[in-house]
């Protein structure tokens, strides 16, 4: 009797575009965070340099794809972030995948651009419409003045008194207000936060408010962030291989290389 064997197509599932973006964002965010720490810059200073809200800068560093807008806007934010840190923003951000050639198998009619807009996009769209409207009105007024002056032999003094709208001041005031609102929202309710960057592969255990959040070995180059309301405890078997930042301050080594170290950070009481 002959046994028939079925041929198995051992095809490994290809990584999705969303997973590729998430992995790339995590790697790029860790690089930007490490470079910012080396330069001793805080997120508040980066907001002033880039004019990007702090929550978006923090989402890039933490690799939180869900807290960011569409990929094409993410690439632009990464470019501004990198430029502010002295990198070639165009070259650095160019590796982030922005291809949106995705097919909806349940219905092609649902892929309307309006359905994909998020609230932040509508906010930027409203500002753009306002600026364009003011620009258009200013251009129309200028054209009307030029036509009237050309129809007469001598220009009228009253026509020279027309003042153009200060578009730049309107746009700047809107951006500053948005940044201030973002900063106040971030500062409320934050208890204690640590960020670790691995200079060398090390075992780490993190306890947040009495609960073990992570325990295991992290490879070199890994960047992770943990938060707690009352207390955070970090323990490692290679203190010199772990850079730790407390509440987004400048990162420092936990101790000497190859030695075990444990650090406890308690949240500041609220008055």
Beta strands, then each sheet from edge to edge (+ up, - down):
strand 1: 192-198
strand 2: 202-208
strand 3: 211-218
strand 4: 223-228
strand 5: 231-236
strand 6: 242-246
strand 7: 252-253
strand 8: 261-266
sheet 1: 4+ 1- 6+ 7-
sheet 2: 3+ 2- 5+ 8-
end
